[in-house]
Amino acid sequence: MKVRILLTFFLPAVLAVLAQTGQAQEGQAQEGQATPGLVLSLDEAIRLALDSHPELAAARAQTEAAEARARQDGAWSNPSLFFRLEGAPRDGDAWNGAERLVGLSQEISLWGVRGKARQLGQARAGEQRAAAALTRQELAARVHTAYAGVIWSRGLSSLQQERVQLSGKLLALVERQLEAGDASQSDVQRARLASARACADAAAAAANVLTAEARLASLTGLDRVAEVIMEMSGTSGAAEAPAAEAHLLWLEAGPRAAQAAVDLARSARLPTLEVEAGLRNSADAEAFDLGVSLGLPLWNRGGENLKAARAQAAAARHQAAARRRQRDLELDAAARREQAAGVAVTSYADKAVPAAEAALDAARAAFTLGDISLTEVLKVSEEWIDARQGLLDWRLRQAEARADQRRWR
């Protein structure tokens, strides 16, 4: 009889707690509906970062510098204007008594040296363009990860708030049971511990939300990330399509530039031709002078420069091969992680969460009939929240795996 009276007294309160938990979730879902002007998709976040981030501005400036150097490399050297007095007497009129020679001298690079220098400049400019594309792709991956982090932290904070509400209401119920003589002081202490732990976890989750939003704001330049709504579904990744396969382009650009340096070093070993032309003027007559000089590679033949260039080319090829292996490994691992996360997400969404919700409904009904205790209902409620958190965690892992694929391809 006493049990039935207590059940009649506490049953409305317990059902109210459980109903409020479900209503809180529905209310948060309604608050999270897309509002025009406040929805930020993943592609939009990536575009904002690509348009405004200083790292890309620096990469563009470096590319412009490399392209300017490429246009300068291989250009003709400037001619030299010379003036000489030849045969000037020691005594007397040095100006009128000497032959005056004025003219131009021009260095002429043979053996295709200028062309090789131009090719090297273009190869280095291509390497810088590939590095800029890689920076663009890396930034897109970082935004992808940060965006997923905001969604996950907000979802986790929402679940922790549900735990706080549930633990607080349950603490109140246990304290009433203590007053009625149906609970012990130990039960109250355990309920207080659970409530304090839920509050601490909720505070940590709220701090994680602020951190995640600040990280995304620093990447995109948005001032009020906390006011925008985000959702991971329906993202195509089109924002970073121009940088697709950036890793492969970058890996190919390094050895290409190193080989161009070898070609230039080989041609630079050969002598350079210098041509002089001028007018000779003296007191008696005027004449036209023409001269040619050719450097002799006696003391400096450039052999060590060629060896160094070849060694650098070999190192560039080996580094590219090692980085390609690392890239393939990371890309394959990310694809496997995404596949595993996709299976887990499907399992949680189609099986675990619906089963936990059905179990909670059954527990509520059984508690109404007096077949199970309040403790059992609370345990089922925690399992329901745990199932939703598991789905949230696996969605984060799936998004992070996709971001890694975006980073390494």
PEQUI-V289564 format. One record per residue. N is the residue number from 1. RES is the residue in one small letter. PHI is phi in whole degrees, 0 to 359 (999 if undefined). OMEGA is omega in radians with two decimals (999 if undefined). D_LAST is the distance of its C-alpha to the last C-alpha in whole Angstrom. Layout:
<<N RES PHI OMEGA D_LAST> <N RES PHI OMEGA D_LAST>>
This chain:
<<1 m 999 -3.14 70> <2 k 294 3.13 69> <3 v 297 -3.12 65> <4 r 293 3.12 66> <5 i 294 3.12 67> <6 l 296 3.11 64> <7 l 298 3.12 62> <8 t 295 -3.11 63> <9 f 284 -3.02 63> <10 f 270 -3.06 59> <11 l 301 3.13 58> <12 p 300 -3.12 57> <13 a 293 -3.13 56> <14 v 295 3.11 53> <15 l 298 3.10 52> <16 a 294 3.11 52> <17 v 298 -3.11 49> <18 l 295 3.11 47> <19 a 293 3.12 48> <20 q 297 3.10 47> <21 t 298 3.11 43> <22 g 294 3.13 42> <23 q 294 3.11 44> <24 a 296 3.13 42> <25 q 295 3.14 38> <26 e 295 3.11 39> <27 g 295 3.11 40> <28 q 293 3.10 37> <29 a 295 3.11 35> <30 q 293 3.11 38> <31 e 295 -3.11 37> <32 g 275 3.11 33> <33 q 295 -3.09 34> <34 a 296 3.08 32> <35 t 252 -3.13 34> <36 p 306 3.12 34> <37 g 90 -3.11 33> <38 l 244 -3.13 31> <39 v 271 3.12 28> <40 l 238 3.10 25> <41 s 279 3.12 22> <42 l 296 3.13 18> <43 d 298 3.12 18> <44 e 294 3.10 21> <45 a 297 3.13 20> <46 i 294 3.13 17> <47 r 298 3.11 19> <48 l 300 -3.14 21> <49 a 293 -3.12 19> <50 l 293 -3.12 18> <51 d 275 -2.95 21> <52 s 231 -3.01 23> <53 h 286 -3.12 21> <54 p 297 3.14 23> <55 e 299 3.12 20> <56 l 288 3.07 19> <57 a 298 3.09 22> <58 a 295 3.12 22> <59 a 295 3.09 19> <60 r 295 3.11 21> <61 a 296 3.10 24> <62 q 295 3.09 23> <63 t 294 3.09 21> <64 e 299 3.11 25> <65 a 296 3.14 27> <66 a 295 3.11 25> <67 e 292 3.08 25> <68 a 295 3.09 29> <69 r 296 3.12 29> <70 a 295 3.09 28> <71 r 291 -3.14 31> <72 q 280 -3.12 33> <73 d 296 3.13 32> <74 g 85 3.12 35> <75 a 287 3.08 37> <76 w 298 3.02 41> <77 s 286 -3.12 43> <78 n 290 3.07 45> <79 p 289 3.12 49> <80 s 247 3.05 52> <81 l 265 -3.11 55> <82 f 233 3.06 58> <83 f 218 -3.12 62> <84 r 223 2.94 64> <85 l 253 -3.10 68> <86 e 238 3.10 69> <87 g 71 -3.14 73> <88 a 286 3.13 74> <89 p 290 3.09 77> <90 r 292 -3.13 78> <91 d 246 3.08 81> <92 g 99 -3.06 82> <93 d 276 -3.10 79> <94 a 291 -3.10 76> <95 w 292 -3.10 74> <96 n 282 -3.11 77> <97 g 270 -3.11 77> <98 a 248 3.01 74> <99 e 268 -3.10 71> <100 r 256 -3.09 68> <101 l 235 3.10 65> <102 v 231 -3.11 62> <103 g 184 -3.11 59> <104 l 234 3.01 55> <105 s 234 -3.08 53> <106 q 226 3.06 50> <107 e 275 -3.10 47> <108 i 239 3.12 45> <109 s 275 3.14 42> <110 l 261 3.00 43> <111 w 61 3.07 40> <112 g 72 -3.09 38> <113 v 296 -3.13 37> <114 r 296 3.11 36> <115 g 296 3.10 34> <116 k 294 3.11 32> <117 a 296 3.11 32> <118 r 294 3.11 30> <119 q 296 3.10 28> <120 l 296 3.11 27> <121 g 298 3.12 27> <122 q 294 3.12 25> <123 a 295 3.11 22> <124 r 293 3.06 22> <125 a 295 3.07 22> <126 g 296 3.09 19> <127 e 297 3.13 17> <128 q 290 3.08 18> <129 r 296 3.10 16> <130 a 295 3.10 13> <131 a 295 3.10 14> <132 a 294 3.08 15> <133 a 296 3.10 12> <134 l 294 3.07 10> <135 t 298 3.10 13> <136 r 298 -3.13 12> <137 q 292 3.11 9> <138 e 296 3.12 10> <139 l 295 3.10 13> <140 a 300 3.12 12> <141 a 294 3.11 11> <142 r 296 3.09 14> <143 v 295 3.11 16> <144 h 303 3.14 14> <145 t 295 3.14 16> <146 a 295 3.13 19> <147 y 298 3.09 20> <148 a 297 3.12 19> <149 g 296 3.11 21> <150 v 294 3.14 24> <151 i 298 -3.13 24> <152 w 295 -3.10 25> <153 s 294 3.09 27> <154 r 294 3.11 29> <155 g 296 3.12 29> <156 l 295 3.11 30> <157 s 298 3.11 33> <158 s 297 3.12 34> <159 l 294 3.12 35> <160 q 294 3.06 36> <161 q 295 3.06 39> <162 e 297 3.11 40> <163 r 296 3.11 41> <164 v 298 -3.14 43> <165 q 297 -3.12 45> <166 l 295 -3.12 45> <167 s 293 3.11 46> <168 g 294 3.11 49> <169 k 295 -3.13 50> <170 l 291 3.07 51> <171 l 299 3.12 52> <172 a 297 3.13 55> <173 l 294 -3.14 56> <174 v 295 3.11 56> <175 e 295 3.07 58> <176 r 292 3.10 60> <177 q 296 3.09 61> <178 l 297 3.12 62> <179 e 295 -3.13 65> <180 a 276 3.12 66> <181 g 86 -3.13 66> <182 d 256 3.10 63> <183 a 217 -3.13 60> <184 s 262 3.08 61> <185 q 297 3.09 60> <186 s 297 3.09 57> <187 d 297 3.13 56> <188 v 294 -3.13 56> <189 q 296 3.11 54> <190 r 295 3.11 51> <191 a 294 3.10 51> <192 r 294 3.09 51> <193 l 298 3.12 48> <194 a 297 3.12 46> <195 s 293 3.13 46> <196 a 296 3.13 46> <197 r 295 3.12 43> <198 a 296 3.11 41> <199 c 295 3.12 42> <200 a 295 3.11 40> <201 d 296 3.12 37> <202 a 293 3.09 37> <203 a 296 3.10 38> <204 a 295 3.12 35> <205 a 295 3.10 33> <206 a 296 3.08 34> <207 a 295 3.10 33> <208 n 296 3.09 30> <209 v 298 3.14 30> <210 l 299 3.13 31> <211 t 295 -3.13 28> <212 a 296 3.12 25> <213 e 293 3.10 27> <214 a 295 3.12 27> <215 r 296 3.12 24> <216 l 293 3.12 22> <217 a 297 3.14 25> <218 s 293 3.14 24> <219 l 277 -3.05 21> <220 t 264 -3.09 22> <221 g 84 3.11 26> <222 l 287 -3.13 27> <223 d 274 -3.02 31> <224 r 232 3.12 32> <225 v 295 -3.11 29> <226 a 297 -3.09 31> <227 e 267 -3.09 33> <228 v 261 3.14 30> <229 i 256 -3.09 29> <230 m 232 3.05 25> <231 e 211 -3.04 24> <232 m 277 -3.06 21> <233 s 286 3.05 21> <234 g 80 3.13 21> <235 t 268 -3.07 18> <236 s 257 -3.08 15> <237 g 75 -3.09 13> <238 a 290 -3.07 14> <239 a 297 -3.09 15> <240 e 252 -3.13 11> <241 a 302 3.12 11> <242 p 300 -3.11 12> <243 a 262 -3.12 9> <244 a 298 -3.11 7> <245 e 60 -3.12 5> <246 a 296 3.13 7> <247 h 297 -3.14 6> <248 l 295 3.11 8> <249 l 298 -3.14 10> <250 w 292 3.14 11> <251 l 295 3.12 12> <252 e 280 -3.05 14> <253 a 289 -3.10 16> <254 g 297 3.09 17> <255 p 299 3.13 19> <256 r 295 3.11 20> <257 a 293 3.13 22> <258 a 294 3.10 23> <259 q 292 3.07 25> <260 a 296 3.07 26> <261 a 294 3.08 28> <262 v 295 3.13 29> <263 d 299 3.13 31> <264 l 292 3.14 32> <265 a 297 3.11 34> <266 r 293 -3.14 35> <267 s 288 -3.10 37> <268 a 289 3.10 38> <269 r 291 -3.07 40> <270 l 281 -3.04 43> <271 p 293 3.13 46> <272 t 252 -3.13 46> <273 l 265 3.07 48> <274 e 233 -3.09 50> <275 v 245 3.08 53> <276 e 238 3.08 56> <277 a 217 -3.11 58> <278 g 198 3.10 61> <279 l 251 3.12 64> <280 r 255 -3.10 67> <281 n 229 3.08 70> <282 s 222 -3.13 74> <283 a 294 -3.05 77> <284 d 265 -3.02 78> <285 a 199 3.06 75> <286 e 240 -3.11 72> <287 a 211 3.11 69> <288 f 249 -3.13 65> <289 d 250 3.08 63> <290 l 220 -3.12 60> <291 g 220 3.13 58> <292 v 227 3.07 55> <293 s 231 -3.11 54> <294 l 230 -3.14 51> <295 g 293 3.13 50> <296 l 253 3.14 51> <297 p 283 -3.12 48> <298 l 263 -3.05 50> <299 w 268 -3.11 49> <300 n 231 -3.11 45> <301 r 264 3.10 44> <302 g 73 -3.11 40> <303 g 294 -3.14 40> <304 e 291 3.07 38> <305 n 297 3.10 36> <306 l 293 3.10 34> <307 k 298 3.14 34> <308 a 297 3.14 32> <309 a 296 3.11 30> <310 r 295 3.10 29> <311 a 296 3.11 29> <312 q 296 3.11 26> <313 a 295 3.10 24> <314 a 297 3.11 24> <315 a 298 3.14 23> <316 a 297 3.11 20> <317 r 295 -3.13 19> <318 h 293 3.11 20> <319 q 296 3.12 17> <320 a 296 3.12 15> <321 a 295 3.13 15> <322 a 295 3.14 15> <323 r 291 3.09 12> <324 r 295 3.08 10> <325 r 299 3.12 12> <326 q 297 3.13 11> <327 r 297 3.13 8> <328 d 297 3.12 8> <329 l 296 -3.12 11> <330 e 295 -3.13 9> <331 l 294 3.11 7> <332 d 294 3.13 10> <333 a 296 3.13 12> <334 a 295 3.10 10> <335 a 297 3.11 11> <336 r 293 3.10 14> <337 r 295 3.11 15> <338 e 295 3.13 14> <339 q 298 3.12 17> <340 a 296 3.13 19> <341 a 295 3.10 19> <342 g 298 3.09 20> <343 v 297 -3.13 23> <344 a 294 3.12 24> <345 v 298 3.12 24> <346 t 299 -3.13 26> <347 s 295 3.13 28> <348 y 292 -3.06 29> <349 a 291 -3.05 29> <350 d 267 -3.03 31> <351 k 237 -2.97 33> <352 a 296 -3.09 33> <353 v 295 3.09 34> <354 p 299 3.12 36> <355 a 295 3.12 38> <356 a 295 3.12 39> <357 e 293 3.10 40> <358 a 295 3.11 42> <359 a 296 3.11 43> <360 l 294 3.10 44> <361 d 299 3.13 46> <362 a 294 3.13 48> <363 a 294 3.09 49> <364 r 299 -3.13 50> <365 a 295 3.13 52> <366 a 295 3.12 54> <367 f 293 3.11 54> <368 t 298 3.13 56> <369 l 277 3.14 58> <370 g 81 -3.10 59> <371 d 275 -3.14 57> <372 i 229 -3.10 55> <373 s 271 3.10 55> <374 l 296 3.14 53> <375 t 301 3.13 51> <376 e 293 3.09 50> <377 v 297 -3.14 49> <378 l 295 3.11 47> <379 k 298 3.10 45> <380 v 295 3.11 44> <381 s 297 3.10 43> <382 e 296 3.12 41> <383 e 295 3.09 39> <384 w 295 3.10 38> <385 i 293 3.12 37> <386 d 299 3.13 35> <387 a 296 3.11 33> <388 r 293 3.08 32> <389 q 292 3.07 30> <390 g 300 3.08 29> <391 l 299 3.13 27> <392 l 297 -3.14 26> <393 d 297 -3.12 25> <394 w 290 3.05 23> <395 r 293 3.07 21> <396 l 296 3.13 20> <397 r 298 3.10 18> <398 q 296 3.12 17> <399 a 294 3.12 16> <400 e 294 3.09 14> <401 a 295 3.09 12> <402 r 293 3.08 11> <403 a 297 3.10 10> <404 d 295 3.07 9> <405 q 294 3.07 6> <406 r 297 -3.10 6> <407 r 288 -2.96 6> <408 w 262 -3.09 4> <409 r 280 999 0>>
